[in-house]
Amino acid sequence: MNTDFPSHFFQRQDESADENFYIQPRFVTHIDDSTINCLTEFYREQIASGSRVLDLMSSWISHLPEGVTYADVSGLGMNAAELDANPRLNHYRVQDLNINPILPFSDNAFDAVLIAVSIQYLVQPVEVMTEINRCLAPGGQCIVAMSHRLFPTKAIHAFHVLPPADRCRVVATYMEKSGLTGIEALDHSPEAGDPLWIVRGYCG
């Protein structure tokens, strides 16, 4: 599915197995506190209580708001220790989406799928987005949050060279090719802090 992009688009400086890179847990955040607060408030406003949520490419923190009860929060990520330390996850799965982009969930399983500051590491993003679309209930939303930080050796070439607006357009293209609709790009950056760009699309 990635053949419509330039051949070098998804190349990375380090093409070795991702499981080796992520074998050690990293209990760090990749955006600063003010930007985390902006993302958390966006989730509070846009994801209804009682929703079924999938935190994709998850870690030890999901940035979901306190005091909001969801029907279920599933996580899928690369490091079991990080996922096990995440208090918001009801259950989790360790899976390398760059090897296997097929999500281990049923059709219409979620009302919201979240990817926070991780989209730049996917080498098969259209396949993953297609799976997200399958797993979303009609009207469900996929929320991709991005900033300017990344692990340089594991991020795809495009995210090294494209300006923010073009990165948002790239993610919107992933969504469009997967069948998601109503796609929008939003700037929720705080006045002081790391930038926060959000691209959102809907199932059906």
Residue frames as qw, qx, qy, qz and C-alpha x, y, z in Angstrom:
[[0.000, 0.882, 0.472, 0.000, 0.00, 0.00, 0.00],
 [0.327, -0.773, 0.067, 0.540, 2.97, 2.33, 0.41],
 [0.611, 0.175, 0.487, 0.599, 3.84, 2.27, -3.30],
 [0.194, 0.878, 0.332, 0.286, 2.24, 5.68, -3.91],
 [0.343, -0.914, 0.136, 0.170, 4.93, 7.32, -1.77],
 [0.373, 0.768, -0.520, 0.025, 8.55, 7.95, -2.84],
 [0.865, 0.063, -0.485, 0.109, 10.78, 4.90, -2.43],
 [0.421, 0.227, -0.549, 0.685, 12.90, 6.54, 0.28],
 [0.402, -0.597, -0.093, -0.688, 9.90, 7.86, 2.24],
 [0.839, -0.487, -0.031, -0.242, 9.86, 5.09, 4.84],
 [0.736, 0.271, -0.446, 0.431, 13.60, 4.50, 5.11],
 [0.561, -0.826, 0.011, -0.059, 15.19, 4.82, 8.55],
 [0.112, 0.783, -0.590, 0.160, 18.71, 5.41, 9.74],
 [0.235, -0.294, 0.897, -0.233, 18.50, 2.23, 11.81],
 [0.725, 0.082, -0.396, -0.558, 16.78, -0.62, 10.00],
 [0.209, 0.140, -0.935, 0.248, 17.68, -3.23, 12.63],
 [0.380, -0.463, -0.793, -0.114, 14.92, -5.06, 14.51],
 [0.260, -0.641, 0.011, -0.722, 12.75, -2.64, 16.47],
 [0.822, -0.495, -0.267, -0.083, 12.35, -5.14, 19.29],
 [0.724, -0.030, -0.261, 0.637, 16.04, -4.62, 20.11],
 [0.114, 0.442, -0.048, 0.888, 15.65, -0.84, 20.25],
 [0.517, -0.511, -0.044, -0.685, 12.65, -1.06, 22.57],
 [0.724, -0.130, -0.664, 0.134, 13.86, -3.94, 24.75],
 [0.325, -0.150, -0.523, 0.774, 14.74, -1.57, 27.60],
 [0.069, -0.820, -0.569, -0.002, 11.79, 0.35, 29.08],
 [0.256, 0.234, -0.028, 0.938, 11.89, 4.14, 28.83],
 [0.208, -0.721, -0.625, 0.212, 9.84, 5.75, 31.56],
 [0.180, -0.265, 0.062, 0.945, 10.04, 9.20, 30.01],
 [0.404, 0.748, 0.445, -0.280, 7.62, 11.57, 28.32],
 [0.540, 0.171, 0.455, 0.687, 8.17, 12.85, 24.80],
 [0.024, 0.707, 0.250, 0.661, 6.33, 16.16, 25.16],
 [0.148, 0.176, -0.521, 0.822, 6.56, 18.67, 27.99],
 [0.018, 0.358, 0.799, -0.482, 3.98, 19.12, 30.74],
 [0.307, 0.441, 0.119, -0.835, 2.09, 22.01, 29.13],
 [0.430, 0.248, -0.631, -0.596, 1.70, 20.07, 25.90],
 [0.180, -0.138, -0.968, 0.109, 0.65, 16.93, 27.78],
 [0.169, 0.402, 0.572, -0.694, -2.02, 19.03, 29.48],
 [0.409, 0.384, -0.234, -0.794, -3.27, 20.29, 26.10],
 [0.387, 0.099, -0.852, -0.339, -3.49, 16.74, 24.76],
 [0.074, -0.233, -0.894, 0.375, -5.23, 15.50, 27.90],
 [0.290, 0.424, 0.327, -0.793, -7.80, 18.29, 27.66],
 [0.435, 0.276, -0.533, -0.671, -8.40, 17.48, 24.00],
 [0.296, -0.071, -0.951, -0.049, -9.09, 13.87, 24.97],
 [0.068, 0.317, 0.701, -0.635, -11.38, 15.06, 27.77],
 [0.371, 0.427, 0.049, -0.823, -13.40, 17.20, 25.38],
 [0.498, 0.377, -0.527, -0.576, -13.50, 14.82, 22.42],
 [0.412, 0.029, -0.909, -0.050, -13.73, 11.28, 23.85],
 [0.619, -0.460, -0.094, -0.629, -17.01, 10.60, 25.64],
 [0.358, -0.332, 0.780, -0.391, -17.08, 8.78, 28.96],
 [0.802, 0.147, 0.494, -0.302, -18.07, 5.16, 28.45],
 [0.618, 0.652, -0.360, -0.252, -16.10, 4.95, 25.20],
 [0.941, -0.101, 0.231, 0.226, -14.05, 1.91, 24.23],
 [0.114, 0.929, -0.328, -0.126, -10.52, 3.22, 23.69],
 [0.931, 0.083, 0.048, 0.352, -7.42, 1.74, 22.06],
 [0.162, -0.903, 0.327, 0.226, -4.11, 3.40, 22.90],
 [0.911, 0.360, 0.055, 0.191, -2.00, 2.28, 19.95],
 [0.571, 0.472, -0.304, 0.599, 1.80, 2.41, 20.12],
 [0.534, -0.798, -0.102, -0.262, 1.24, 2.82, 23.83],
 [0.414, 0.403, -0.589, 0.565, 3.68, 3.20, 26.71],
 [0.342, -0.233, -0.741, 0.529, 3.57, 3.75, 30.48],
 [0.116, 0.461, 0.360, -0.803, 1.29, 6.79, 30.20],
 [0.302, 0.485, 0.745, 0.344, -1.76, 7.34, 27.98],
 [0.051, 0.014, 0.034, 0.998, -2.45, 11.04, 28.67],
 [0.309, -0.546, -0.670, -0.398, -6.14, 10.25, 29.22],
 [0.207, -0.563, 0.194, -0.776, -7.87, 12.58, 31.71],
 [0.111, -0.074, -0.860, 0.492, -8.39, 11.64, 35.33],
 [0.318, 0.276, 0.490, -0.764, -11.98, 11.43, 36.49],
 [0.646, 0.318, -0.281, -0.634, -13.34, 10.17, 33.18],
 [0.623, -0.109, 0.765, -0.119, -14.53, 6.56, 33.14],
 [0.457, 0.385, -0.584, -0.549, -14.18, 4.63, 29.90],
 [0.941, -0.027, 0.009, -0.337, -15.83, 1.31, 29.19],
 [0.927, -0.101, 0.194, 0.305, -12.45, -0.18, 28.33],
 [0.148, 0.898, -0.382, -0.163, -8.94, 1.01, 27.56],
 [0.957, 0.070, 0.165, 0.227, -6.74, -1.39, 25.59],
 [0.084, -0.860, 0.407, 0.297, -3.08, -0.83, 24.88],
 [0.924, 0.267, 0.133, 0.239, -0.72, -2.11, 22.22],
 [0.003, 0.939, -0.342, -0.049, 2.96, -1.28, 22.31],
 [0.677, 0.519, -0.506, 0.129, 6.52, -2.51, 22.12],
 [0.240, 0.349, -0.735, 0.529, 7.61, -2.90, 25.75],
 [0.578, -0.446, -0.674, -0.110, 5.77, -5.06, 28.30],
 [0.428, -0.312, -0.491, 0.692, 7.25, -3.30, 31.34],
 [0.053, -0.006, -0.045, -0.998, 6.05, 0.09, 30.11],
 [0.484, -0.293, -0.531, -0.631, 2.57, -1.21, 29.31],
 [0.584, -0.371, -0.699, 0.179, 2.33, -3.02, 32.63],
 [0.300, -0.250, -0.378, 0.839, 3.09, 0.25, 34.43],
 [0.160, -0.224, -0.297, -0.914, 0.29, 2.15, 32.63],
 [0.173, 0.179, 0.760, -0.600, -2.56, 2.56, 35.15],
 [0.516, 0.330, 0.033, -0.789, -5.17, 3.40, 32.51],
 [0.465, 0.235, -0.748, -0.410, -4.89, 0.16, 30.56],
 [0.840, -0.170, 0.254, -0.449, -7.37, -2.62, 31.34],
 [0.886, -0.031, 0.414, 0.207, -5.25, -4.99, 29.27],
 [0.149, 0.812, -0.403, -0.394, -2.44, -4.78, 26.74],
 [0.933, 0.257, 0.208, 0.145, -0.68, -6.56, 23.92],
 [0.295, -0.652, 0.469, 0.518, 2.99, -6.39, 22.89],
 [0.733, 0.466, 0.462, 0.180, 3.26, -6.26, 19.10],
 [0.270, -0.402, 0.358, 0.798, 5.62, -4.77, 16.52],
 [0.544, 0.684, 0.333, -0.354, 3.36, -3.08, 13.98],
 [0.228, 0.733, -0.491, -0.412, 6.28, -2.70, 11.58],
 [0.071, -0.198, 0.964, 0.162, 6.43, -6.48, 11.30],
 [0.036, -0.419, -0.901, -0.109, 2.75, -7.29, 11.75],
 [0.134, -0.093, 0.010, -0.986, 0.33, -4.41, 11.09],
 [0.503, -0.375, -0.655, -0.421, -2.76, -6.59, 11.66],
 [0.291, -0.405, 0.443, -0.745, -4.46, -5.54, 14.88],
 [0.237, -0.076, -0.963, 0.103, -5.55, -8.38, 17.21],
 [0.269, 0.265, 0.504, -0.777, -9.03, -6.94, 17.73],
 [0.342, 0.477, 0.804, 0.095, -12.45, -7.59, 16.27],
 [0.087, 0.462, 0.416, 0.779, -14.35, -5.36, 13.87],
 [0.322, -0.694, -0.239, -0.598, -16.13, -2.35, 15.45],
 [0.687, -0.299, -0.549, 0.372, -14.29, -2.94, 18.74],
 [0.385, -0.317, -0.254, 0.829, -13.47, 0.70, 19.60],
 [0.121, 0.915, 0.382, -0.046, -14.99, 4.16, 19.66],
 [0.079, 0.960, -0.268, -0.026, -11.60, 5.91, 19.68],
 [0.905, 0.029, 0.000, 0.425, -8.10, 4.87, 18.63],
 [0.155, -0.969, 0.159, 0.105, -5.22, 7.06, 19.81],
 [0.826, 0.184, -0.052, 0.530, -1.66, 7.36, 18.51],
 [0.239, -0.968, 0.015, 0.077, 0.31, 9.85, 20.59],
 [0.002, -0.870, 0.473, 0.142, 3.68, 11.13, 19.32],
 [0.616, -0.249, 0.736, 0.131, 4.50, 7.81, 17.63],
 [0.750, 0.586, 0.242, -0.188, 3.14, 7.90, 14.08],
 [0.268, 0.842, -0.437, -0.167, 6.61, 8.81, 12.75],
 [0.327, -0.446, 0.833, 0.023, 7.92, 5.30, 13.47],
 [0.778, 0.276, 0.523, -0.213, 5.50, 3.34, 11.29],
 [0.097, -0.360, 0.695, 0.614, 6.86, 1.90, 8.05],
 [0.053, -0.303, -0.866, -0.394, 3.48, 0.43, 7.03],
 [0.141, 0.172, 0.412, -0.884, 1.17, 3.25, 8.14],
 [0.538, 0.052, -0.327, -0.775, -1.57, 2.77, 5.55],
 [0.565, -0.098, -0.816, -0.077, -1.90, -0.89, 6.51],
 [0.204, -0.194, -0.704, 0.652, -2.12, 0.10, 10.18],
 [0.292, 0.149, 0.111, -0.938, -4.68, 2.82, 9.43],
 [0.571, -0.026, -0.605, -0.555, -6.74, 0.35, 7.43],
 [0.466, -0.194, -0.831, 0.234, -6.77, -1.92, 10.46],
 [0.004, 0.177, 0.452, -0.874, -7.76, 1.02, 12.67],
 [0.455, 0.050, -0.241, -0.856, -10.67, 1.75, 10.36],
 [0.586, -0.113, -0.768, -0.233, -11.76, -1.89, 10.59],
 [0.403, -0.223, -0.755, 0.468, -11.59, -1.89, 14.38],
 [0.114, 0.064, 0.238, -0.963, -13.48, 1.39, 14.82],
 [0.242, 0.561, 0.764, -0.209, -17.23, 1.40, 15.29],
 [0.238, 0.642, 0.446, 0.576, -19.17, 3.55, 12.80],
 [0.170, -0.924, -0.107, -0.325, -18.62, 7.16, 13.77],
 [0.767, -0.528, 0.010, 0.363, -15.56, 6.26, 15.82],
 [0.219, 0.955, -0.197, 0.047, -12.49, 8.45, 15.61],
 [0.847, 0.006, -0.084, 0.524, -8.78, 8.00, 15.13],
 [0.132, -0.989, 0.072, -0.015, -6.75, 10.74, 16.84],
 [0.814, 0.157, -0.090, 0.551, -3.09, 11.11, 15.89],
 [0.253, -0.961, 0.037, 0.104, -1.10, 13.57, 18.01],
 [0.781, 0.317, -0.050, 0.536, 2.32, 14.78, 16.86],
 [0.282, -0.920, 0.079, 0.261, 5.05, 17.08, 18.08],
 [0.434, 0.823, -0.368, 0.007, 8.62, 17.90, 17.03],
 [0.345, -0.580, 0.732, -0.092, 10.49, 15.30, 19.08],
 [0.945, 0.204, -0.154, -0.206, 11.46, 11.84, 17.86],
 [0.730, -0.384, 0.493, 0.276, 13.99, 9.05, 18.14],
 [0.303, 0.723, -0.352, -0.512, 16.03, 10.08, 15.09],
 [0.047, -0.339, 0.899, 0.274, 17.37, 6.66, 14.15],
 [0.236, 0.263, 0.934, -0.059, 13.92, 5.04, 14.12],
 [0.377, 0.657, 0.277, -0.592, 11.78, 7.79, 12.57],
 [0.682, 0.464, 0.480, 0.298, 11.06, 7.47, 8.86],
 [0.441, 0.058, 0.223, 0.867, 12.88, 9.79, 6.46],
 [0.018, -0.677, -0.464, -0.570, 9.77, 11.86, 5.71],
 [0.458, -0.841, -0.287, 0.001, 9.48, 13.06, 9.30],
 [0.611, -0.367, 0.055, 0.700, 13.08, 14.24, 9.27],
 [0.308, 0.035, 0.374, 0.874, 12.72, 16.45, 6.20],
 [0.074, -0.620, -0.584, -0.518, 9.09, 17.61, 5.96],
 [0.093, -0.254, 0.295, -0.916, 7.81, 20.72, 7.74],
 [0.253, 0.134, 0.782, -0.553, 4.93, 20.29, 10.23],
 [0.597, 0.378, 0.083, -0.703, 2.13, 21.16, 7.81],
 [0.576, 0.372, -0.643, -0.341, 3.37, 18.56, 5.34],
 [0.066, 0.110, -0.953, 0.274, 3.67, 15.93, 8.09],
 [0.452, 0.261, 0.542, -0.659, 0.02, 16.57, 8.92],
 [0.645, 0.441, -0.245, -0.574, -0.86, 16.20, 5.25],
 [0.335, 0.307, -0.888, -0.078, 1.05, 12.91, 5.11],
 [0.148, 0.081, 0.882, -0.439, -0.89, 11.53, 8.08],
 [0.554, 0.393, 0.226, -0.698, -4.13, 12.76, 6.53],
 [0.550, 0.418, -0.586, -0.424, -3.16, 10.86, 3.37],
 [0.076, 0.119, -0.974, 0.178, -2.61, 7.70, 5.42],
 [0.356, 0.270, 0.660, -0.603, -6.14, 8.11, 6.78],
 [0.568, 0.467, -0.123, -0.666, -7.67, 8.89, 3.40],
 [0.427, 0.343, -0.793, -0.267, -6.10, 5.80, 1.83],
 [0.009, -0.004, 0.948, -0.317, -7.44, 3.66, 4.70],
 [0.224, -0.500, -0.741, -0.389, -11.03, 4.80, 4.13],
 [0.222, -0.539, -0.512, 0.630, -11.35, 7.14, 7.11],
 [0.138, 0.693, 0.437, 0.557, -13.43, 10.25, 6.42],
 [0.291, -0.925, -0.193, -0.150, -14.00, 13.73, 7.81],
 [0.766, -0.088, -0.159, 0.617, -10.25, 14.18, 8.16],
 [0.040, -0.969, -0.031, -0.240, -9.04, 17.37, 9.83],
 [0.648, 0.125, -0.339, 0.670, -5.74, 18.81, 11.02],
 [0.369, -0.891, -0.200, -0.171, -5.74, 20.87, 14.22],
 [0.424, 0.411, -0.439, 0.677, -3.09, 22.94, 16.00],
 [0.624, -0.720, -0.262, -0.153, -3.49, 22.66, 19.78],
 [0.612, 0.208, -0.373, 0.666, -0.03, 23.88, 20.71],
 [0.404, -0.771, -0.353, 0.342, 0.25, 25.69, 24.06],
 [0.139, 0.985, -0.068, 0.075, 1.50, 29.28, 24.12],
 [0.013, -0.739, 0.665, -0.112, 4.73, 28.07, 25.70],
 [0.727, -0.194, 0.647, -0.120, 5.90, 24.50, 25.29],
 [0.287, -0.090, 0.840, 0.452, 6.27, 21.82, 22.68],
 [0.449, 0.137, -0.330, -0.819, 4.00, 22.04, 19.64],
 [0.427, 0.158, 0.860, -0.232, 0.96, 19.80, 19.41],
 [0.418, 0.242, -0.454, -0.749, -0.50, 18.96, 16.02],
 [0.521, 0.121, 0.787, -0.307, -3.50, 16.65, 15.81],
 [0.372, 0.145, -0.625, -0.670, -4.86, 14.86, 12.76],
 [0.467, 0.110, 0.739, -0.473, -8.24, 13.17, 13.18],
 [0.392, 0.072, -0.655, -0.642, -10.39, 10.97, 10.96],
 [0.631, -0.025, 0.465, -0.621, -13.65, 9.08, 11.39],
 [0.202, 0.040, 0.962, 0.181, -14.92, 5.64, 10.52],
 [0.203, 0.561, 0.798, 0.089, -17.78, 5.66, 8.04]]
